[in-house]
Amino acid sequence: MRQRLPDRRHAETLSFEHSGADFTMTAGRYPDGRLGEIFINAGHANSMLDALASDAAIAISFALQHGADLDALKLAMKRNSRGEPSSPIGAALDQVTP
């Protein structure tokens, strides 16, 4: 069952770069501090990269709100041979703490 976040909630916004592209992420939290949602936007609004990052963040948010484990999601993301995230979603998840 989905556990919705309250209308007013703590959120943090940060910017990061991944594979030469700029992104902004906002992470919203439940009152107990657990991550409950992420929003990701690419530097070029309405681009294909922006749409893919945004849609993936929505899917991650729904997974979190249905009880998915943040650490398990992080481990499931594709990584390169150095263990670095291969996608902006993986890079965003690496930036947030449980």
N, C-alpha and C positions, 0 to 999 in steps of 0.2 A: 504494500500500500504506500502511496506517495505521501511523504511528510513535507508539506509546503513550508516555506520560510515565512516568518512574519512580514507584514508590510514594511515595517521599519526594522532595519537590520544593519549590523556592522559590515562595512565593505571597504576593501582597499583596491586602489588602482595603481598599476605600474606599467611601465613601458619596457619592451625588450626587443632584441633583434635576433632573427633566426634565418640563417642561409641568405643573408643580404637583404632581408625584408624587415620592415619595422612593424611592430604589433603593440596594441594596448590591451591589457587584460584588467577586468574588474572581477574580484572574487568576493562573493557574499557569504556570510556565515550565520549559522544558527546561534541563538543566545548562549549555548554552551561552548561556542567557539569552533564547532565542526564546520568544515567547508560544505556549502549547500548548493553553490552555483558558481559558474564562471561565464563571463562574456568576453569574447575575443574579437577584436577588429584589426584588420590589416591597415597599413598606412595609406593605401589607395582604396578609398571607400568605393563600394559597389563593384569591385573587381572580382574575378573568379576566386582568387586567393582569399579575399575578404569573406565571400559567401561560404567557402569551404571551411574556413576557420570558425566562423560564426556558427554554422550548422553543427560542426563537431563539438563545439563548446556547449551548445544546447543539449546534444545527446549526452555528454558527460554530466551536465547538470541534472538531467532527468535520472541518470543512473545513480548519482549521489543521493537524490531525493527519494529513490526507491531502495536505498540501503547499501549500494555498492561501496566497497572499501577503497578509500583513496589510494592507499599504498598498492593494492592489487591493480588498480587502474594504471598507476605509474609504471609498475613492472610490466604490464601488458603492452605498453607503447613500444613501437619499433625503435631500435637503436642502431647506431653505426658500430664499427669495430672497436671504437674507443669508449663505447658505453654512453655516448651523447645522444640526445633525442634526435630522431630523424625528421620530426614534424614540428610545426609551431604548437600543436596541442601538447605533445610530449614536453616541449620546452616550457610551456605555460604551467603544466602540472608540476614540473620540477621546481618551479618558483614558489609554489604555495606549500605551506606546512599543514599537517593534519589538524 
